[in-house]
């Protein structure tokens, strides 16, 4: 690796000419399939010490590949602790060339940063990697490039991989190097790896285990009478428990032998033809102990050509099996979420030791191998335990085999019949094998509803604009055990880590989002979802057009989540900003046009009683109120120690409710407050801000704080919260959140009506600059009034916006 970068920031206008990246190529390998096709596989990491990388394009001159998302690299984050977002810095690409003349010494990149700036640069490949004349020099040793004119690309790449490892193994044996593993007194995990020849694969596997972190483990190696250099390799490995069998006991007996010797609370069965991402052991072990009913955990198995072997596995009614997503892109969203599955491959299978012992280990009925992992996961399911797929446990599998294909296929057929004989009752309840049934069978959660949620963007709380409520809907439905798929109408720009900080790992987030992909997704899954929840009127309109045009059988209850009646906001904006007053008939006509999209839905969700009444009056049936869910978190700083006025909310562009509110407060209200209080009251605005109107910069007593992840300190130090919103729809989360933290509020009467708040009881209200300033001063100067509003506000939030009530309403909607 490279040295740690020093922290530094480049002016934005210099970034295009300077390279602010710190990076390294870990592996760069040329593969030749035949004389006319060459593949360059590059793996490594790239870190920007200034800002996040939200998109990355890499390639060589004339050929490039856009990476939809970066690969989590917590190991790099640990090594480069002062670099921003290093854990999202990994990359892996395969570039295909048609001619040797395209071979180059460097890889170029274009990286899109979070602030929209694009940075270009290049990384030089190590000199000993790029070679011509049909030779290849690899990261660990040199050797001839395998040349194949027949076979699949996977077969070719696997052969090239084995050749590389053979070169590496010879170099290791010729050196004095030793590999040492700790043998802890009380290991959390016992890793059991049966060995039968393939010493070069074993060495690579052990090296990857050596780099793993986060879990205390012991290593148990069972040598099944290998006839190659395996014994020589074992003589150079310090620390593991080694069991040498005089004959080949095969996989099942070897695993059971290892389990008997294991001292860990959990055991991991791991093939010797695998390598692990450094964080895989930690991710799998953490999931195993996340709940008492988790009995086993499997990982994401990736083939040597970079495609999926398995993202959890599926069992069909005839006893046949398939790895979910086999042959697909492992970074697609449908393979990046956690779920309960039928079983996971024994190539990487983690389980509780006491549970494995209680089952008597792998059944010897399946000796020498095949279907023992399926049988085990079915048996623990009968005992009330689940098998989970963990997408963060990434396992690269060479899929080598020491037996011939005919023998293996014959053994699989025999063991499949044994499984059918032993688990016929379970198989009867499963679906027959087919592509569509694979989708239906990928998650094994009895009673769970499959729910599609269509939103504008990934609903992160800091975005405001109704996204905090969408976020809570997703989190609550996931907590109830339902299977959630999120489709966004706009392309995603957030990093995977940022998304998963707020969206549960159990939620499927489709990477093929965007309006242009909506039809294809609905066609593929038109019989898959039990409920389809569409948020916002423009999304509902497009969805309805596509859904009605689909041919064939469709299923699913269609729910329109209004989030707000946007027409009411637009009517208010016309009146406030343009001085246009509409009569009741004109207002109703505008609102009626928006509500029209809801009439064809099975259910409608409104956020308030007033908006629910609008839908009922318009003829919509089955209207339910689902407001916000807020936890009480009152701060305890006394009145006398608090200072200043706080506003919270993003300001994205001019004319939005938040922008209008802040500009109105700064220009019309704050000067009146300052003139009455000797200019000593500061006004602070927390939230993302992309609008830079100069009218907001005129007061020295105004501070823009930017986005704040945790607002607790802000709520604890300020004396007043203000919400001078002059036009809006739905209900204001910012006011609810302030009251939940015990910070009294001055707001407009519009917000008070929407939230059923009373002036002088839960809040103070005003609609003119003079009155608003007066109310701010009253609250600022009266501790008795402040305490009254605080107490009443907390009570209101508890009674109207509790999470238990929110969850109950969601459960009612899904009946």
Beta strands, then each sheet from edge to edge (+ up, - down):
strand 1: 21-34
strand 2: 37-48
strand 3: 53-60
strand 4: 63-67
strand 5: 90-97
strand 6: 106-113
strand 7: 118-124
strand 8: 135-138
strand 9: 141-144
strand 10: 179-180
strand 11: 189-195
strand 12: 217-224
strand 13: 237-238
strand 14: 241-245
strand 15: 266-270
strand 16: 274-276
strand 17: 294-302
strand 18: 308-311
strand 19: 313-315
strand 20: 321-323
strand 21: 339-341
strand 22: 348-352
strand 23: 386-397
strand 24: 450-455
strand 25: 483-488
strand 26: 508-509
strand 27: 531-535
strand 28: 557-561
strand 29: 603-606
strand 30: 623-625
strand 31: 645-648
strand 32: 683-686
strand 33: 702-706
strand 34: 720-723
strand 35: 745-747
strand 36: 764-765
sheet 1: 1+ 2- 5+
sheet 2: 4+ 3- 6+ 7-
sheet 3: 8+ 9-
sheet 4: 10+ 13+
sheet 5: 14+ 12+ 11+ 15+ 22- 17+ 18-
sheet 6: 14+ 12+ 11+ 15+ 22- 17+ 23+ 16-
sheet 7: 14+ 12+ 11+ 15+ 22- 17+ 23+ 21-
sheet 8: 19+ 20-
sheet 9: 26+ 25+ 24+ 27+ 28+ 29+ 30+
sheet 10: 33+ 32+ 31+ 34+ 35+ 36+
end
